[in-house]
Amino acid sequence: MYDLKVTLPLASGVAQISAPPTAADAIAMVEADAGLTAVQRRDRISAVMALVRICRPVDDGRPSPADTRRDAPLVPMTCALLRERLYRRQPKAFGFNNQRTFENFISQVRPSVPMMMRQ
């Protein structure tokens, strides 16, 4: 499949490029989704928070939940970043006991990646 995205000029003649959605945007999207059960919402938010702990720009050990929430706007939710950060190392490097646990984590994160960012 070819990537045919083009930035088109607005009526004013100036092209607009928006910043990619962040983990904070994904958390807000999950919190606002009325179609999710309480358990689904909890599990998806937990998976996005785990993603922030893995992908956060500062690695100073295990962050508190408040630190993770603070860093959520700094983690872009793009497929390219997620591929780079999550698949270059073995799941054990992120604290997952086995491949199946890692796959479960990915299956919870994937729906939280905004649709416009999926390739």
C-alpha positions in Angstrom: 0.0 0.0 0.0 1.3 3.5 -0.8 1.1 6.5 1.4 -0.6 9.1 -0.6 -1.2 11.7 2.1 -0.6 15.3 1.0 -0.8 18.4 3.0 -3.4 20.6 1.2 -3.5 24.4 1.5 -6.4 25.9 3.4 -8.6 28.5 1.7 -6.2 31.2 3.1 -3.4 29.6 1.0 -1.5 28.5 4.1 -1.0 24.8 4.7 -1.9 23.5 8.1 -0.1 20.7 9.7 -1.4 19.5 13.0 0.6 17.8 15.7 0.1 14.1 16.1 -2.2 12.9 18.8 -0.6 12.1 22.1 -1.1 9.4 24.8 -3.1 12.1 26.7 -5.4 12.5 23.7 -5.8 8.7 23.6 -6.7 8.5 27.3 -9.2 11.3 26.9 -10.7 9.5 23.9 -11.0 6.2 25.9 -12.5 8.1 28.8 -15.1 9.7 26.6 -16.1 6.5 24.7 -19.6 5.7 25.9 -19.5 2.4 24.1 -16.9 0.9 26.5 -17.8 -1.0 29.6 -16.1 0.1 32.8 -13.7 -2.9 32.6 -12.8 -2.2 29.0 -12.2 1.5 29.8 -10.0 0.6 32.8 -8.0 -2.0 30.8 -7.4 0.4 27.8 -6.4 3.3 30.0 -4.0 1.0 31.9 -2.5 -0.2 28.7 -2.0 3.4 27.5 -0.4 4.3 30.8 1.9 1.3 30.5 2.8 2.5 27.0 3.7 5.9 28.4 5.9 4.3 31.0 7.7 2.5 28.1 7.9 5.4 25.7 8.3 8.4 28.0 11.2 10.7 27.1 12.8 10.6 30.6 13.8 7.2 32.0 14.3 7.7 35.7 13.2 4.3 36.9 9.6 3.3 37.6 7.5 6.5 37.6 4.5 7.1 39.8 1.0 7.2 38.3 1.1 11.0 38.6 4.4 11.1 36.7 3.0 8.9 34.0 -0.1 11.1 33.6 2.2 14.2 33.5 4.3 12.6 30.7 1.3 11.4 28.6 1.2 14.6 26.5 4.9 14.0 25.6 4.3 10.6 24.0 3.0 10.8 20.4 0.5 8.1 19.5 1.8 7.4 16.0 2.3 4.0 14.4 5.9 4.8 13.5 6.8 5.7 17.1 5.0 2.7 18.5 6.7 0.3 16.0 10.1 1.8 16.8 9.8 1.7 20.6 7.9 -1.5 21.0 9.4 -3.9 18.5 13.1 -3.2 18.6 13.5 -4.9 22.0 12.3 -8.1 23.5 9.1 -7.9 25.6 11.1 -8.9 28.7 13.0 -5.6 28.4 9.7 -3.9 29.2 8.9 -6.2 32.1 6.5 -8.6 30.3 6.9 -12.2 31.4 6.1 -13.8 28.0 5.1 -13.1 24.4 1.5 -13.7 25.1 1.3 -11.1 27.9 3.0 -8.6 25.5 0.4 -9.4 22.8 -2.4 -8.8 25.2 -0.9 -5.4 26.0 -0.7 -4.6 22.3 -4.3 -5.7 21.8 -5.4 -3.2 24.4 -3.2 -0.3 23.1 -4.1 -0.7 19.4 -7.8 0.5 19.7 -6.5 3.6 21.6 -4.3 4.7 18.6 -6.5 7.3 16.9 -8.0 6.1 13.7 -6.4 8.8 11.6 -2.9 7.7 12.7 -3.3 4.1 11.6 -1.5 3.0 8.5 
